[in-house]
Amino acid sequence: MAKPLVSQFVKMAFAGFLVSTASIASAQVVDDCTPRLEKYLDTLRKNVASEHISPRQKEASQKLIDKAARLRANTEYTYTDCAVFDKLLF
């Protein structure tokens, strides 16, 4: 009778450990891609506003700006700026 009780305790302790580890890991994630992404988006915005860029390039730049906005605003899955940056480039 004591064996199943110990087994349940071990399972619950392990589950608690996993939950606490996941929450600590997510709290410690520092996104160092934010400055690079912002610089890239600023360059794209300058392309759209420039008189010296072809209309086709302006359209491509605007599509990338819109895609970044959609990815950042996604409520189903929260993308880090590194993931947004990767999705824009590939």
N, CA, C and O atoms as CSV, one atom per row, in Angstrom:
chain,resi,resn,atom,element,x,y,z
A,1,MET,N,N,0.818,-1.186,0.000
A,1,MET,CA,C,0.000,0.000,0.000
A,1,MET,C,C,0.865,1.254,0.000
A,1,MET,O,O,0.474,2.262,-0.589
A,2,ALA,N,N,1.999,1.221,0.627
A,2,ALA,CA,C,2.865,2.383,0.699
A,2,ALA,C,C,3.559,2.634,-0.635
A,2,ALA,O,O,3.898,3.776,-0.943
A,3,LYS,N,N,3.777,1.590,-1.430
A,3,LYS,CA,C,4.485,1.735,-2.685
A,3,LYS,C,C,3.728,2.638,-3.676
A,3,LYS,O,O,4.346,3.539,-4.242
A,4,PRO,N,N,2.418,2.440,-3.911
A,4,PRO,CA,C,1.719,3.347,-4.826
A,4,PRO,C,C,1.700,4.795,-4.321
A,4,PRO,O,O,1.744,5.728,-5.123
A,5,LEU,N,N,1.635,4.983,-3.025
A,5,LEU,CA,C,1.627,6.329,-2.465
A,5,LEU,C,C,2.951,7.032,-2.745
A,5,LEU,O,O,2.973,8.210,-3.101
A,6,VAL,N,N,4.054,6.304,-2.584
A,6,VAL,CA,C,5.383,6.862,-2.864
A,6,VAL,C,C,5.503,7.154,-4.352
A,6,VAL,O,O,6.056,8.184,-4.740
A,7,SER,N,N,4.995,6.265,-5.181
A,7,SER,CA,C,5.052,6.443,-6.628
A,7,SER,C,C,4.278,7.693,-7.045
A,7,SER,O,O,4.751,8.448,-7.895
A,8,GLN,N,N,3.118,7.924,-6.474
A,8,GLN,CA,C,2.332,9.122,-6.784
A,8,GLN,C,C,3.058,10.376,-6.322
A,8,GLN,O,O,3.056,11.392,-7.017
A,9,PHE,N,N,3.675,10.307,-5.158
A,9,PHE,CA,C,4.429,11.452,-4.645
A,9,PHE,C,C,5.587,11.803,-5.574
A,9,PHE,O,O,5.828,12.974,-5.865
A,10,VAL,N,N,6.299,10.782,-6.034
A,10,VAL,CA,C,7.433,11.012,-6.930
A,10,VAL,C,C,6.948,11.631,-8.240
A,10,VAL,O,O,7.577,12.557,-8.751
A,11,LYS,N,N,5.853,11.140,-8.783
A,11,LYS,CA,C,5.310,11.690,-10.025
A,11,LYS,C,C,4.897,13.149,-9.851
A,11,LYS,O,O,5.166,13.984,-10.715
A,12,MET,N,N,4.245,13.450,-8.733
A,12,MET,CA,C,3.800,14.821,-8.485
A,12,MET,C,C,4.988,15.750,-8.261
A,12,MET,O,O,4.982,16.894,-8.716
A,13,ALA,N,N,5.999,15.259,-7.562
A,13,ALA,CA,C,7.191,16.074,-7.319
A,13,ALA,C,C,7.913,16.346,-8.625
A,13,ALA,O,O,8.386,17.460,-8.852
A,14,PHE,N,N,8.003,15.346,-9.483
A,14,PHE,CA,C,8.658,15.518,-10.783
A,14,PHE,C,C,7.882,16.505,-11.652
A,14,PHE,O,O,8.486,17.353,-12.309
A,15,ALA,N,N,6.553,16.406,-11.664
A,15,ALA,CA,C,5.729,17.340,-12.433
A,15,ALA,C,C,5.914,18.767,-11.913
A,15,ALA,O,O,6.014,19.707,-12.702
A,16,GLY,N,N,5.959,18.927,-10.612
A,16,GLY,CA,C,6.188,20.254,-10.032
A,16,GLY,C,C,7.551,20.801,-10.403
A,16,GLY,O,O,7.700,21.995,-10.666
A,17,PHE,N,N,8.545,19.924,-10.422
A,17,PHE,CA,C,9.890,20.327,-10.814
A,17,PHE,C,C,9.906,20.805,-12.266
A,17,PHE,O,O,10.529,21.820,-12.577
A,18,LEU,N,N,9.225,20.081,-13.154
A,18,LEU,CA,C,9.182,20.473,-14.565
A,18,LEU,C,C,8.504,21.818,-14.761
A,18,LEU,O,O,8.976,22.651,-15.534
A,19,VAL,N,N,7.403,22.029,-14.064
A,19,VAL,CA,C,6.677,23.297,-14.178
A,19,VAL,C,C,7.522,24.450,-13.668
A,19,VAL,O,O,7.588,25.503,-14.302
A,20,SER,N,N,8.168,24.258,-12.526
A,20,SER,CA,C,8.987,25.347,-11.977
A,20,SER,C,C,10.200,25.618,-12.855
A,20,SER,O,O,10.588,26.773,-13.024
A,21,THR,N,N,10.801,24.581,-13.414
A,21,THR,CA,C,11.946,24.766,-14.301
A,21,THR,C,C,11.533,25.508,-15.563
A,21,THR,O,O,12.255,26.392,-16.024
A,22,ALA,N,N,10.381,25.161,-16.127
A,22,ALA,CA,C,9.912,25.832,-17.336
A,22,ALA,C,C,9.614,27.298,-17.071
A,22,ALA,O,O,9.929,28.149,-17.903
A,23,SER,N,N,9.019,27.609,-15.939
A,23,SER,CA,C,8.698,29.008,-15.652
A,23,SER,C,C,9.957,29.816,-15.387
A,23,SER,O,O,10.030,30.981,-15.779
A,24,ILE,N,N,10.948,29.228,-14.735
A,24,ILE,CA,C,12.210,29.934,-14.501
A,24,ILE,C,C,12.939,30.155,-15.819
A,24,ILE,O,O,13.493,31.230,-16.048
A,25,ALA,N,N,12.945,29.145,-16.689
A,25,ALA,CA,C,13.637,29.268,-17.970
A,25,ALA,C,C,12.989,30.339,-18.834
A,25,ALA,O,O,13.688,31.108,-19.494
A,26,SER,N,N,11.657,30.398,-18.838
A,26,SER,CA,C,11.001,31.408,-19.659
A,26,SER,C,C,11.206,32.808,-19.094
A,26,SER,O,O,11.220,33.781,-19.849
A,27,ALA,N,N,11.364,32.925,-17.785
A,27,ALA,CA,C,11.580,34.237,-17.184
A,27,ALA,C,C,12.988,34.743,-17.449
A,27,ALA,O,O,13.213,35.953,-17.446
A,28,GLN,N,N,13.941,33.846,-17.679
A,28,GLN,CA,C,15.327,34.234,-17.869
A,28,GLN,C,C,15.681,34.492,-19.330
A,28,GLN,O,O,16.799,34.921,-19.615
A,29,VAL,N,N,14.766,34.246,-20.258
A,29,VAL,CA,C,15.065,34.437,-21.677
A,29,VAL,C,C,15.195,35.925,-21.957
A,29,VAL,O,O,14.267,36.702,-21.736
A,30,VAL,N,N,16.364,36.299,-22.446
A,30,VAL,CA,C,16.616,37.683,-22.825
A,30,VAL,C,C,16.767,37.704,-24.329
A,30,VAL,O,O,17.613,37.006,-24.888
A,31,ASP,N,N,15.947,38.503,-24.982
A,31,ASP,CA,C,15.946,38.547,-26.431
A,31,ASP,C,C,16.924,39.614,-26.906
A,31,ASP,O,O,16.622,40.807,-26.872
A,32,ASP,N,N,18.086,39.179,-27.343
A,32,ASP,CA,C,19.101,40.125,-27.786
A,32,ASP,C,C,18.942,40.509,-29.256
A,32,ASP,O,O,19.763,41.255,-29.790
A,33,CYS,N,N,17.903,40.013,-29.910
A,33,CYS,CA,C,17.670,40.332,-31.321
A,33,CYS,C,C,16.843,41.598,-31.509
A,33,CYS,O,O,16.731,42.092,-32.631
A,34,THR,N,N,16.268,42.127,-30.453
A,34,THR,CA,C,15.411,43.300,-30.570
A,34,THR,C,C,16.119,44.491,-31.221
A,34,THR,O,O,15.539,45.107,-32.116
A,35,PRO,N,N,17.342,44.846,-30.817
A,35,PRO,CA,C,18.000,45.976,-31.481
A,35,PRO,C,C,18.254,45.733,-32.976
A,35,PRO,O,O,18.105,46.640,-33.794
A,36,ARG,N,N,18.639,44.496,-33.317
A,36,ARG,CA,C,18.865,44.175,-34.742
A,36,ARG,C,C,17.572,44.246,-35.526
A,36,ARG,O,O,17.547,44.773,-36.639
A,37,LEU,N,N,16.487,43.717,-34.952
A,37,LEU,CA,C,15.199,43.751,-35.635
A,37,LEU,C,C,14.726,45.183,-35.819
A,37,LEU,O,O,14.245,45.541,-36.894
A,38,GLU,N,N,14.854,45.999,-34.797
A,38,GLU,CA,C,14.432,47.394,-34.905
A,38,GLU,C,C,15.248,48.146,-35.958
A,38,GLU,O,O,14.700,48.953,-36.708
A,39,LYS,N,N,16.539,47.886,-36.013
A,39,LYS,CA,C,17.388,48.528,-37.019
A,39,LYS,C,C,16.966,48.091,-38.420
A,39,LYS,O,O,16.906,48.912,-39.336
A,40,TYR,N,N,16.676,46.807,-38.587
A,40,TYR,CA,C,16.229,46.280,-39.876
A,40,TYR,C,C,14.890,46.900,-40.284
A,40,TYR,O,O,14.707,47.288,-41.438
A,41,LEU,N,N,13.956,46.991,-39.335
A,41,LEU,CA,C,12.653,47.583,-39.638
A,41,LEU,C,C,12.784,49.067,-39.957
A,41,LEU,O,O,12.070,49.577,-40.821
A,42,ASP,N,N,13.682,49.764,-39.275
A,42,ASP,CA,C,13.924,51.177,-39.599
A,42,ASP,C,C,14.449,51.334,-41.018
A,42,ASP,O,O,14.044,52.247,-41.738
A,43,THR,N,N,15.347,50.449,-41.420
A,43,THR,CA,C,15.865,50.478,-42.789
A,43,THR,C,C,14.744,50.233,-43.791
A,43,THR,O,O,14.683,50.889,-44.831
A,44,LEU,N,N,13.862,49.296,-43.483
A,44,LEU,CA,C,12.733,49.025,-44.373
A,44,LEU,C,C,11.797,50.231,-44.461
A,44,LEU,O,O,11.303,50.561,-45.539
A,45,ARG,N,N,11.557,50.884,-43.324
A,45,ARG,CA,C,10.697,52.082,-43.322
A,45,ARG,C,C,11.327,53.206,-44.152
A,45,ARG,O,O,10.623,53.930,-44.856
A,46,LYS,N,N,12.653,53.348,-44.067
A,46,LYS,CA,C,13.341,54.356,-44.870
A,46,LYS,C,C,13.249,54.019,-46.358
A,46,LYS,O,O,13.122,54.917,-47.191
A,47,ASN,N,N,13.310,52.738,-46.692
A,47,ASN,CA,C,13.141,52.319,-48.088
A,47,ASN,C,C,11.774,52.713,-48.615
A,47,ASN,O,O,11.649,53.206,-49.736
A,48,VAL,N,N,10.756,52.496,-47.807
A,48,VAL,CA,C,9.390,52.814,-48.231
A,48,VAL,C,C,9.225,54.321,-48.421
A,48,VAL,O,O,8.512,54.750,-49.328
A,49,ALA,N,N,9.863,55.117,-47.593
A,49,ALA,CA,C,9.712,56.569,-47.649
A,49,ALA,C,C,10.644,57.233,-48.666
A,49,ALA,O,O,10.457,58.403,-48.999
A,50,SER,N,N,11.632,56.511,-49.157
A,50,SER,CA,C,12.644,57.114,-50.028
A,50,SER,C,C,12.111,57.348,-51.446
A,50,SER,O,O,11.289,56.589,-51.959
A,51,GLU,N,N,12.604,58.412,-52.048
A,51,GLU,CA,C,12.268,58.712,-53.450
A,51,GLU,C,C,13.173,57.946,-54.404
A,51,GLU,O,O,12.851,57.804,-55.583
A,52,HIS,N,N,14.290,57.456,-53.909
A,52,HIS,CA,C,15.302,56.837,-54.751
A,52,HIS,C,C,15.189,55.322,-54.835
A,52,HIS,O,O,16.045,54.670,-55.432
A,53,ILE,N,N,14.160,54.766,-54.253
A,53,ILE,CA,C,13.938,53.315,-54.262
A,53,ILE,C,C,12.821,53.013,-55.257
A,53,ILE,O,O,11.830,53.740,-55.331
A,54,SER,N,N,12.989,51.942,-56.015
A,54,SER,CA,C,11.985,51.580,-57.020
A,54,SER,C,C,10.667,51.196,-56.343
A,54,SER,O,O,10.663,50.751,-55.195
A,55,PRO,N,N,9.563,51.365,-57.047
A,55,PRO,CA,C,8.261,50.986,-56.475
A,55,PRO,C,C,8.190,49.510,-56.086
A,55,PRO,O,O,7.550,49.149,-55.099
A,56,ARG,N,N,8.841,48.678,-56.857
A,56,ARG,CA,C,8.831,47.248,-56.551
A,56,ARG,C,C,9.563,46.965,-55.230
A,56,ARG,O,O,9.111,46.146,-54.429
A,57,GLN,N,N,10.684,47.641,-55.012
A,57,GLN,CA,C,11.427,47.465,-53.760
A,57,GLN,C,C,10.656,48.053,-52.584
A,57,GLN,O,O,10.689,47.509,-51.481
A,58,LYS,N,N,9.966,49.159,-52.819
A,58,LYS,CA,C,9.137,49.747,-51.758
A,58,LYS,C,C,8.039,48.780,-51.347
A,58,LYS,O,O,7.744,48.624,-50.162
A,59,GLU,N,N,7.434,48.130,-52.341
A,59,GLU,CA,C,6.358,47.174,-52.059
A,59,GLU,C,C,6.892,45.984,-51.256
A,59,GLU,O,O,6.251,45.527,-50.310
A,60,ALA,N,N,8.070,45.490,-51.642
A,60,ALA,CA,C,8.673,44.367,-50.916
A,60,ALA,C,C,9.002,44.764,-49.476
A,60,ALA,O,O,8.778,43.985,-48.550
A,61,SER,N,N,9.524,45.950,-49.294
A,61,SER,CA,C,9.846,46.436,-47.949
A,61,SER,C,C,8.586,46.569,-47.104
A,61,SER,O,O,8.583,46.203,-45.929
A,62,GLN,N,N,7.521,47.089,-47.698
A,62,GLN,CA,C,6.266,47.253,-46.965
A,62,GLN,C,C,5.685,45.901,-46.577
A,62,GLN,O,O,5.120,45.762,-45.492
A,63,LYS,N,N,5.813,44.912,-47.438
A,63,LYS,CA,C,5.317,43.569,-47.113
A,63,LYS,C,C,6.074,42.983,-45.921
A,63,LYS,O,O,5.478,42.324,-45.069
A,64,LEU,N,N,7.385,43.222,-45.861
A,64,LEU,CA,C,8.164,42.726,-44.726
A,64,LEU,C,C,7.785,43.448,-43.437
A,64,LEU,O,O,7.726,42.830,-42.375
A,65,ILE,N,N,7.530,44.742,-43.522
A,65,ILE,CA,C,7.083,45.502,-42.344
A,65,ILE,C,C,5.743,44.961,-41.851
A,65,ILE,O,O,5.542,44.776,-40.651
A,66,ASP,N,N,4.832,44.710,-42.787
A,66,ASP,CA,C,3.518,44.177,-42.428
A,66,ASP,C,C,3.629,42.781,-41.812
A,66,ASP,O,O,2.928,42.457,-40.854
A,67,LYS,N,N,4.524,41.958,-42.379
A,67,LYS,CA,C,4.706,40.606,-41.842
A,67,LYS,C,C,5.259,40.655,-40.420
A,67,LYS,O,O,4.823,39.888,-39.561
A,68,ALA,N,N,6.202,41.536,-40.168
A,68,ALA,CA,C,6.755,41.680,-38.817
A,68,ALA,C,C,5.671,42.124,-37.845
A,68,ALA,O,O,5.609,41.639,-36.715
A,69,ALA,N,N,4.823,43.039,-38.279
A,69,ALA,CA,C,3.730,43.508,-37.411
A,69,ALA,C,C,2.757,42.371,-37.111
A,69,ALA,O,O,2.296,42.231,-35.978
A,70,ARG,N,N,2.443,41.559,-38.122
A,70,ARG,CA,C,1.540,40.419,-37.902
A,70,ARG,C,C,2.146,39.415,-36.932
A,70,ARG,O,O,1.460,38.917,-36.040
A,71,LEU,N,N,3.439,39.115,-37.107
A,71,LEU,CA,C,4.086,38.141,-36.221
A,71,LEU,C,C,4.145,38.635,-34.783
A,71,LEU,O,O,3.928,37.866,-33.847
A,72,ARG,N,N,4.436,39.907,-34.610
A,72,ARG,CA,C,4.503,40.470,-33.259
A,72,ARG,C,C,3.125,40.543,-32.608
A,72,ARG,O,O,3.015,40.446,-31.386
A,73,ALA,N,N,2.078,40.713,-33.405
A,73,ALA,CA,C,0.726,40.849,-32.865
A,73,ALA,C,C,0.004,39.506,-32.733
A,73,ALA,O,O,-1.134,39.465,-32.266
A,74,ASN,N,N,0.637,38.427,-33.131
A,74,ASN,CA,C,0.020,37.106,-33.086
A,74,ASN,C,C,-0.328,36.746,-31.644
A,74,ASN,O,O,0.537,36.752,-30.768
A,75,THR,N,N,-1.595,36.435,-31.406
A,75,THR,CA,C,-2.029,36.081,-30.056
A,75,THR,C,C,-2.006,34.577,-29.813
A,75,THR,O,O,-2.012,34.134,-28.665
A,76,GLU,N,N,-1.980,33.795,-30.880
A,76,GLU,CA,C,-1.971,32.342,-30.729
A,76,GLU,C,C,-0.600,31.855,-30.261
A,76,GLU,O,O,-0.509,30.962,-29.418
A,77,TYR,N,N,0.458,32.438,-30.806
A,77,TYR,CA,C,1.816,32.064,-30.437
A,77,TYR,C,C,2.640,33.336,-30.315
A,77,TYR,O,O,2.629,34.168,-31.222
A,78,THR,N,N,3.339,33.494,-29.229
A,78,THR,CA,C,4.143,34.686,-29.011
A,78,THR,C,C,5.533,34.456,-29.586
A,78,THR,O,O,6.300,33.633,-29.087
A,79,TYR,N,N,5.840,35.190,-30.635
A,79,TYR,CA,C,7.155,35.087,-31.258
A,79,TYR,C,C,8.132,36.023,-30.562
A,79,TYR,O,O,7.804,37.175,-30.278
A,80,THR,N,N,9.333,35.525,-30.288
A,80,THR,CA,C,10.384,36.407,-29.804
A,80,THR,C,C,10.873,37.227,-30.981
A,80,THR,O,O,10.585,36.891,-32.130
A,81,ASP,N,N,11.601,38.288,-30.718
A,81,ASP,CA,C,12.114,39.104,-31.806
A,81,ASP,C,C,13.130,38.328,-32.642
A,81,ASP,O,O,13.269,38.591,-33.837
A,82,CYS,N,N,13.833,37.388,-32.040
A,82,CYS,CA,C,14.748,36.543,-32.813
A,82,CYS,C,C,13.970,35.690,-33.815
A,82,CYS,O,O,14.398,35.530,-34.958
A,83,ALA,N,N,12.842,35.148,-33.395
A,83,ALA,CA,C,12.017,34.340,-34.293
A,83,ALA,C,C,11.424,35.208,-35.399
A,83,ALA,O,O,11.359,34.782,-36.552
A,84,VAL,N,N,10.995,36.415,-35.061
A,84,VAL,CA,C,10.466,37.337,-36.066
A,84,VAL,C,C,11.553,37.662,-37.082
A,84,VAL,O,O,11.308,37.646,-38.288
A,85,PHE,N,N,12.740,37.955,-36.598
A,85,PHE,CA,C,13.864,38.298,-37.470
A,85,PHE,C,C,14.180,37.135,-38.405
A,85,PHE,O,O,14.405,37.341,-39.597
A,86,ASP,N,N,14.197,35.911,-37.870
A,86,ASP,CA,C,14.462,34.729,-38.692
A,86,ASP,C,C,13.383,34.538,-39.747
A,86,ASP,O,O,13.694,34.236,-40.899
A,87,LYS,N,N,12.124,34.709,-39.373
A,87,LYS,CA,C,11.038,34.532,-40.316
A,87,LYS,C,C,11.049,35.583,-41.415
A,87,LYS,O,O,10.615,35.311,-42.534
A,88,LEU,N,N,11.532,36.763,-41.116
A,88,LEU,CA,C,11.605,37.803,-42.140
A,88,LEU,C,C,12.716,37.525,-43.145
A,88,LEU,O,O,12.585,37.839,-44.328
A,89,LEU,N,N,13.792,36.945,-42.677
A,89,LEU,CA,C,14.945,36.734,-43.548
A,89,LEU,C,C,14.865,35.432,-44.329
A,89,LEU,O,O,15.500,35.309,-45.376
A,90,PHE,N,N,14.099,34.453,-43.846
A,90,PHE,CA,C,14.047,33.157,-44.529
A,90,PHE,C,C,12.646,32.768,-44.882
A,90,PHE,O,O,12.428,31.704,-45.461
